[in-house]
Structures are given as C-alpha cells and as structure tokens.
Amino acid sequence: MSETDCSILGIHSSPFKNGNTAYLLQHSLEEATKMKGVSAESVAIAGLSIADCRHCNWCMRGQTSDTLCSIEDDASPILKKIRDCDLLVLASPVYFSRLSGTMACLIDRTRCFTFGKEGHLALKDKVGIALAVGWCRNTGMETTLASLYGAFLVHEMWTLSCHPAGALYGVGAVAGQRNEDLSYKENKLGVKEDREALRNARLLIRKAVQTARVIKSSSAPLP
Ligand SMILES: Cc1cc2nc3c(=O)[nH]c(=O)nc-3n(C[C@H](O)[C@H](O)[C@H](O)COP(=O)(O)O)c2cc1C
C-alpha cells in the first residue's frame, strides 16, 4: 500500500474559523487521519473572494488542466484541490434551512467539472459526505444536508449514509445547547456537547474512507 492512499479535502463555510462547523469538520478529519494511509486538508472559504459562476461556458471551450475556470479568484486553487482529492467533505452552517451562500457559490463554480473541456466529469466516482451545523435540531438540518448531497449527485460522486449512526443524509449537529429550563447555555461552541453528532461524524468518515478505497482499487470500470 502506498503511503497515502486516501486524500481528503474538507471545506467549511462558517465565518468563524474556530466555530461549530469548523469543529465538526476537524473532529471528522482527525478521526479519518487515525486510519493508516489517510491524509486530510481543511480549507475555510468564508471571507474569501469567490465570485458567482457567470455561466459563460468558457470551461466548455477554453479549459485547460491548469486553468479550470475563466474567473481567477480564490476559488481557483480550491477547485484544483477538489479535483485532486479522493474524498470531499463539505461542511456548512445551516442558513435559512439550506447551505450558506459562500458554499453555494463555490459549488456553482464546480460546474467547470460537469461540462469542462479538460475536466469533464472529473469528480465522478469520488466520494462526498456532508456535515451541517444548525442552532436547533429541526430547523433545516436535513434540507441543508440535502442541498450539499445534491451537488455530489450532479457530479456522479458516491454519497453515503450511515444507518447505525442515524446519519442518512450526512451528519447534522446542534450548536444551540439548552439548559433544563430551555434557556440557552452560554457556550457558543455547543457542537462539542452534541455527542451523538460527533460520534456520527466519526462513523461516517470512516465508512467514507473505506468506500473511497474500494472504489479506487476497483479494476472493473464503474458505470
Ligand atoms: C444567516 C443565518 C441564518 C441562519 N439560519 C438558521 C436556520 O435556518 N436554522 C438553524 O438551525 N440555524 C440557523 N442559523 C444559526 C447557525 O446555523 C448556527 O448558529 C450554527 O451554529 C453556525 O455555525 P458556526 O458556529 O460554525 O458558524 C443561522 C445563522 C445565520 C447567520
């Protein structure tokens, strides 16, 4: 086995570099790197300059392996990292029951991999899992996860559920932990107290690494 046989790219879109979403992602990546041969990199995208996809279709005509998109901005190196990883972990805070705007912008820019001249279906058969952190448990967690999973499906990536963990669309965690009287705790990093979500994140990423390895080592062409 080569030294690294599964490279993970984790991307989170919270404006808080040490906030709940960053914590959940880090927790997940740390679990994965306990497995031999796994490398992981984490990128925080909030505050970066990531323009909207202009739908100019330049990627269909002019794309090269070095220039993936007509727009050169902070998304450019991230798009290359996405192309080159084996396992992509997208982590977003829940904003109005869906993924954050920054994450949506970055995902839109990955269109250069659906129709790109060089990178046509470049993400096909990579594995993708989603993490989401909301303030409450039932205020948009699953719709956020589904909006992230939709991106994986468009790219013909493999998405996973983990039934024993109850993580069917990925892992949703709660940041707004409450006291017995329903008042909120002072702790702004409540995700640390969501033990179930942290466990689910560990289970799901382990399964994702195993799946990425099976897919990579498959000698049969995948449909
Ligand atoms: C614009 C905005 C919209 C939000 N919408 C929701 C929501 O629909 N449901 C929810 O549970 N939390 C919502 N929240 C709260 C965040 O999801 C929550 O605070 C989460 O912990 C943020 O993660 P972070 O600490 O990594 O930034 C919203 C926060 C913001 C700023």
PDBQT file of the ligand as one rigid body, heavy atoms in Angstrom, charges set to zero:
ROOT
HETATM    1  C1  LIG A 301     -27.944  33.996   8.161  1.00  0.00    +0.000 C 
HETATM    2  C2  LIG A 301     -28.156  32.921   9.179  1.00  0.00    +0.000 A 
HETATM    3  C3  LIG A 301     -29.228  32.065   9.031  1.00  0.00    +0.000 A 
HETATM    4  C4  LIG A 301     -29.402  31.020   9.931  1.00  0.00    +0.000 A 
HETATM    5  N1  LIG A 301     -30.440  30.163   9.733  1.00  0.00    +0.000 NA
HETATM    6  C5  LIG A 301     -30.577  29.095  10.560  1.00  0.00    +0.000 A 
HETATM    7  C6  LIG A 301     -31.609  28.132  10.321  1.00  0.00    +0.000 A 
HETATM    8  O1  LIG A 301     -32.388  28.217   9.379  1.00  0.00    +0.000 OA
HETATM    9  N2  LIG A 301     -31.677  27.064  11.175  1.00  0.00    +0.000 N 
HETATM   10  C7  LIG A 301     -30.824  26.905  12.237  1.00  0.00    +0.000 A 
HETATM   11  O2  LIG A 301     -30.928  25.914  12.960  1.00  0.00    +0.000 OA
HETATM   12  N3  LIG A 301     -29.836  27.802  12.483  1.00  0.00    +0.000 NA
HETATM   13  C8  LIG A 301     -29.688  28.888  11.673  1.00  0.00    +0.000 A 
HETATM   14  N4  LIG A 301     -28.677  29.788  11.896  1.00  0.00    +0.000 N 
HETATM   15  C9  LIG A 301     -27.770  29.568  13.020  1.00  0.00    +0.000 C 
HETATM   16  C10 LIG A 301     -26.484  28.834  12.613  1.00  0.00    +0.000 C 
HETATM   17  O3  LIG A 301     -26.730  27.762  11.738  1.00  0.00    +0.000 OA
HETATM   18  C11 LIG A 301     -25.810  28.285  13.859  1.00  0.00    +0.000 C 
HETATM   19  O4  LIG A 301     -25.527  29.340  14.722  1.00  0.00    +0.000 OA
HETATM   20  C12 LIG A 301     -24.536  27.491  13.577  1.00  0.00    +0.000 C 
HETATM   21  O5  LIG A 301     -24.014  27.104  14.792  1.00  0.00    +0.000 OA
HETATM   22  C13 LIG A 301     -23.458  28.298  12.952  1.00  0.00    +0.000 C 
HETATM   23  O6  LIG A 301     -22.278  27.506  12.921  1.00  0.00    +0.000 OA
HETATM   24  P1  LIG A 301     -20.849  28.183  13.127  1.00  0.00    +0.000 P 
HETATM   25  O7  LIG A 301     -20.631  28.395  14.595  1.00  0.00    +0.000 OA
HETATM   26  O8  LIG A 301     -19.894  27.229  12.568  1.00  0.00    +0.000 OA
HETATM   27  O9  LIG A 301     -20.857  29.451  12.343  1.00  0.00    +0.000 OA
HETATM   28  C14 LIG A 301     -28.496  30.853  11.032  1.00  0.00    +0.000 A 
HETATM   29  C15 LIG A 301     -27.443  31.755  11.184  1.00  0.00    +0.000 A 
HETATM   30  C16 LIG A 301     -27.273  32.767  10.275  1.00  0.00    +0.000 A 
HETATM   31  C17 LIG A 301     -26.100  33.716  10.446  1.00  0.00    +0.000 C 
ENDROOT
TORSDOF 0
